[in-house]
Amino acid sequence: MKLEHRVAVDAPRAKVWAVLMDLPVAARCVPGTREVAPVKLALGGTVAIESRNEAAGTARLRADAEDRRLGGSVRALVDLALSGDAPTELRITTDVAILGRIGELGQPLIARQAEKVLAGFAECLRATVASR
């Protein structure tokens, strides 16, 4: 499943980049436990930077997470691209595979939940960048 999101951040590009590339800080903006329909997920996993080009404002992340209780996993390649400068636009393109019982929930439901997660991420990102 492919997802695309755009986030406007009223801050200089360098500050947005610094927060995004500080994975422990950026990861705190991604909720680890979400409820999808009647199912509550507790995903645990890793996020790694596969490539980055600060001058171009682009990076690729790989995320792998699983919910052992439910018996499903999520694998994603996330492409980040920054443009503009104060405000800075962040384009997030995700190619995600949802496996196991989580995948049985259906793409429309998962896509709606992804929108909610990204909205929360965007709000947290803006607040985190503003506090630096």
C-alpha positions as CSV (number, residue, x, y, z in Angstrom):
1,M,0.0,0.0,0.0
2,K,1.4,3.4,-0.9
3,L,0.6,6.5,1.1
4,E,1.5,10.1,0.6
5,H,1.3,13.0,3.1
6,R,2.4,16.6,3.2
7,V,3.2,18.5,6.3
8,A,3.8,22.3,6.6
9,V,6.2,23.3,9.4
10,D,6.6,27.0,10.1
11,A,10.4,26.7,10.7
12,P,13.6,26.8,8.8
13,R,14.5,23.8,6.8
14,A,17.7,23.1,8.8
15,K,15.7,22.8,12.0
16,V,13.1,20.5,10.5
17,W,15.9,18.3,9.0
18,A,17.8,18.2,12.4
19,V,14.7,16.9,14.2
20,L,13.8,14.3,11.4
21,M,17.4,12.9,11.4
22,D,17.5,12.6,15.2
23,L,15.6,9.3,15.1
24,P,15.0,8.9,18.9
25,V,13.4,12.4,18.9
26,A,11.5,11.9,15.7
27,A,10.3,8.5,16.8
28,R,8.7,10.0,19.9
29,C,6.3,11.8,17.6
30,V,5.0,8.4,16.1
31,P,2.5,6.8,18.4
32,G,3.6,3.3,19.3
33,T,0.2,2.0,20.3
34,R,-2.9,2.8,18.2
35,E,-6.4,1.5,18.0
36,V,-7.6,0.4,14.6
37,A,-11.3,-0.3,14.6
38,P,-12.0,-2.6,17.5
39,V,-8.3,-3.8,17.5
40,K,-5.7,-2.2,19.7
41,L,-2.2,-2.5,18.3
42,A,1.1,-2.5,20.3
43,L,3.8,-2.2,17.7
44,G,7.4,-2.6,18.6
45,G,10.3,-2.5,16.2
46,T,13.1,-0.5,14.6
47,V,13.6,2.4,12.3
48,A,16.8,2.9,10.4
49,I,18.1,5.6,8.0
50,E,18.9,3.8,4.7
51,S,20.1,6.9,2.9
52,R,20.1,10.7,3.4
53,N,21.2,13.7,1.4
54,E,21.1,16.9,3.6
55,A,21.8,19.2,0.6
56,A,18.8,17.8,-1.3
57,G,16.7,17.5,1.8
58,T,15.9,13.9,1.1
59,A,16.1,10.7,3.2
60,R,14.9,7.1,3.1
61,L,14.0,5.3,6.3
62,R,13.1,1.6,6.8
63,A,10.7,0.7,9.5
64,D,9.9,-2.8,10.8
65,A,7.5,-3.4,13.6
66,E,5.4,-6.2,14.9
67,D,2.6,-6.9,17.3
68,R,3.4,-10.3,18.8
69,R,0.1,-10.4,20.8
70,L,-2.0,-10.0,17.6
71,G,0.3,-11.8,15.3
72,G,1.0,-9.2,12.6
73,S,3.7,-7.0,11.4
74,V,4.3,-3.8,9.4
75,R,7.2,-3.1,7.1
76,A,7.7,0.2,5.5
77,L,10.0,2.2,3.3
78,V,9.5,5.9,4.1
79,D,10.9,8.6,1.7
80,L,11.2,12.1,3.2
81,A,11.6,15.2,1.1
82,L,11.9,18.8,2.3
83,S,11.2,21.8,0.2
84,G,10.9,25.5,1.0
85,D,12.3,27.3,4.0
86,A,10.2,28.8,6.8
87,P,7.7,27.5,6.1
88,T,9.2,24.1,5.2
89,E,7.1,21.5,3.5
90,L,7.8,17.9,4.3
91,R,6.5,15.3,1.8
92,I,6.3,11.8,3.3
93,T,5.8,8.9,0.8
94,T,5.4,5.5,2.4
95,D,5.4,2.1,0.7
96,V,4.0,-0.2,3.5
97,A,3.3,-3.9,3.7
98,I,0.9,-5.0,6.5
99,L,1.2,-8.7,7.2
100,G,-0.7,-11.2,9.3
101,R,-3.9,-10.5,11.2
102,I,-3.4,-6.7,11.0
103,G,-3.6,-6.9,7.2
104,E,-7.0,-8.5,7.5
105,L,-8.5,-5.2,8.7
106,G,-8.6,-3.9,5.1
107,Q,-6.8,-1.2,3.3
108,P,-9.5,1.5,3.6
109,L,-9.5,1.2,7.4
110,I,-5.7,1.1,7.6
111,A,-5.4,4.1,5.3
112,R,-7.8,6.1,7.5
113,Q,-5.8,5.2,10.6
114,A,-2.6,6.1,8.8
115,E,-4.0,9.6,8.2
116,K,-4.7,9.9,12.0
117,V,-1.2,8.8,12.9
118,L,0.4,11.2,10.4
119,A,-1.8,14.1,11.7
120,G,-0.5,13.3,15.2
121,F,3.1,13.0,13.9
122,A,2.7,16.4,12.2
123,E,1.5,18.1,15.3
124,C,4.2,16.7,17.4
125,L,6.9,17.5,14.8
126,R,5.8,21.1,14.7
127,A,5.9,21.4,18.5
128,T,9.3,19.7,18.7
129,V,10.8,21.9,16.0
130,A,9.4,25.0,17.7
131,S,10.9,24.0,21.1
132,R,14.5,23.8,19.7
